[in-house]
Amino acid sequence: MKIKKAVFPVAGLGTRFIPATKAMAKEMLPVVDKPIIQYAVEEAFAAGIEQIIFVTGRGKKALEDHFDRCFEIELSLKNKGKQDLLKQIQELVPKTGTIVYTRQNEPLGLGHAIWCARDIVGDEPFAVLLADDLIQTDKPVLAEMVKKFDRLRASMAAVMEVEKDQTDKYGILEATQVEDNIFRIDDMVEKPLPEEAPSNLAIIGRYILTPRIFELLGKGKMGAGGEIQLTDAMKSLLKEQPIFGYKFEGKRFDCGDKVGFQMANLAFALERPDMRERLIRFVNEIQKSF
Ligand code: UTP
């Protein structure tokens, strides 16, 4: 069965970015000149996804408008002969009906946000993308995962190696390598202390999940932080079905974190020929005063 639907949980409060996120979704913060969410949506379409499901909450109007047409701007760009920009903003609007919105009316956690999409996804495997996890790579991660899914026919999470002293920030795997870059997950531990971590393989925000996860999430079991955690439901799923970890190629930035967000901006800007030289000069200059 083909992976056609992708769920984007975007209902978090984004408290680490207050005041920027007081009236606007964290996912609308720009990395260089594109909102974080747009990178993830482009990754999903590049992987063959046909339907985008946003699980939104309060203050998500800007996000909805971003993926809709804006006749005022289009007309103004047209009148000024700015064809390139016009094309750009027209192209970022997906075909009518491709995007579906549902609402998580209480931020009860990532697991709960995904569960809110259950009726739209229905009885088929689907993808989940956390836009906060921005990945700079030549091999877009979700497309690679979809290819692996075609063969393995099982749930999957993207994983990466983290520094041993950073394990308490991630869901960490106990896993057995079965192929190049593929691990069969035996267990997972949420945010273990370095001395208790079973490995340094951490789950990051790209998943392919079988629909059974909805029933497990639907049990409404409260986990860490009083939230319904995806990790808990995946642990239950492991008792019934295999789950694989795909170790992706590329560099991941945590855009939900202020330092990670700044790093992403610098790394993506340095890829742009129109910005690169000036930025390098600036970084070299300020470095002298550290
Ligand atoms: P985070 O753990 O980064 O939480 O969520 P957050 O609320 O967005 O940000 P902080 O920690 O307060 O700064 C990870 C992903 O899960 C979504 C978020 O939108 C983000 O994409 N999420 C989280 C929900 O959709 N609903 C929730 O209840 C919690």
Residues whose N, C-alpha, C, O or C-beta is under 5 A from the ligand:
A	BS01	UTP	P9 V10 A11 G12 L13 G14 T15 R16 F17 V55 E106 P107 L108 G109 L110 A113 L130 A131 G256
